[in-house]
Amino acid sequence: MISPVRNEINLRNLRLSPPPRFWLLLLGLIPLIALWTSLFTVRSDSVAVVQRFGKYVQEVPPGLHLKIPFGVDVVTVLPVKRQLKLEFGFATPGASDPYQVPSDPEKETQMVTGDLNAALVEWVVQYRIAEPLKFLFQIRDPRMTLRDVSESVMREVVGDRTVDEVLTIGRQEIEVGALAQMQSLAAKYELGISIDQVQLKNVNPPRPVQESFNEVNQAQQEKEKLINEARREYNRIIPLAEGERDQRIREAEGYRLKRVNEAEGDVARFNAVLAEYLKAPEVTKRRIYLETLQQVLPLLRSKIILDEKGAQILPLLQLNPEQTGQP
């Protein structure tokens, strides 16, 4: 007679042992899984760093590649040709990079200027992964380090300038100065990152005084507008006045030369007449007399020629043309 306990043990062993078909299926899936996990693709804007048991092996270019499966080779794909960015004080909706958006935007924007005024500064840092090996192995978290470096540099640069420079005229200088310092620190810390640009976005005063600042800013803009209008009017009138002045000066200079030349001509003519007069006074007198008559006689309306021996003729003549109506 079979013991009930032994029979129960045999049935349990029979239920736990898998059928041979399962092992065959498992052996068939292992190569497929190995092949599937050994293939990886690198996009055209990226490179892949291969680590074998945690040790660097090689850097592979874009394309389809093979690796040792089952976690022996670990591949890290880095977008070295893509421009990445960090945002400070604001966050772009839908950003996929967790390092791009700030954890506390309001805290990052609060800064103190060199004249002990407060300002809310928003900016963007655009960078690229230039050296993949340094980016992966030199610093534990290079993107977070870059974020801390950027915030520290921006606070230092803003702290060296007045609030008016930060809000208005000094934006470009702040961008250039911050970019130079960030590049220097990134190279010093060997982040493997190339910083391309630092761009200021919105720079505003603190919210409690923002309305008053806007009024002051509007007054300054009105002042600049009036100054520009005055300069435009100045540039319109002054050249005309200067041109008129130069014209008057040239006319006076021409008139002076004309009068001088005429005077010199009169002097030369008088000297010539004097020389001739000294040679023959009577002849010169008669010539001058005749030339004068030649100029005067055409201006007379009526001409009466009398004999020097005639007498008592004037009372008989009507010499006033206005009374007779005759020319």
C-alpha positions, 0 to 999 in steps of 0.5 A: 500500500502506497503511503499518502505522504510519499504520493503527495511529495511525488505530485509536488515535484511533478508540478514544479519541474518545468517541461522540456519545451520551456527550456528549449524556448528559453535557450532560443530567446537568450541569443535573441535577447543578447543580439537585441541588447548588443545593438545600439544607435548613435544619432548624427549630432552625438557620440557614444562613450563605451565603458566595459565593467566601468572602465573607458573603452572607446568613443564611437561616432554616429551610426549603428554599433555593437557592444557586449550585452548583459551589462558588460558594456555600458554606452553613454550617448552625449549630444556633442554637436547640439547646443544645450542651454541652462535657464535661470529665473524662468522655465521654458514649458515642455523642456525635456532636459532636467538641468535646463530649468531651475529648481527655485526660479525666484531665488536665482533671480534675486541679486544685489547691485553695486549700489546696494539696490535689488534687481531681478535678473533672468538669463540663459547660458548656451553651451556644448559638450566639447570633451566627452571624457572630461564631461563624464569622468572629471566632475561628478555632475558637470551640468549642476556644477556649470549651473552653480558657476553661472549663478556665482559669476552672474551675481559677481558681475551684477554686484560690480555695477549700479542698478541703472547699468544692470537695468538699462545701458550695461546689459551688453557689458554684463553679458560679455564679462559673465561669458569670459569668467564662465569660460575661464572657470569651466576650463579651470574645473575641466568640465569638458564644456564649451560655453557659447553665449550668455544672454540676459533676458528680463531684468526688472526691479523688485515687485514692490518698487516696480511701478515706481521704477517704471514711472522713472524709466518712462520719464527718462525715455521722455527726456531722451526723446526730447533730447533727440528731437532737440538734436534733430532740430539742431542738426537741421538748423545749424547746417543751414545757418552755417551754409548761409554764413559761408555764402555771405562770407563768400559774397563779401569777399567777392565784393571786396575783391571787386571794389579793390580791383575797381579802385586799383583800375581807377588809380591806374586810369587816373595815373595814365590821364595825369601822365598825359596831362603833364605832357600836354595840358591843353589837349588833355583838358579839351579831350576830357571836356569833349568826353564829358559832353559826350556823356552828358548831352544824351541825357538832355531832352532839349538841345539849344545851340546858340551863337556866342554873339547872339543876344536877347534871345532867352526871354523869347524861348519857352525853355520849360517843357512841363509848361508847354507840354512839349519834350 
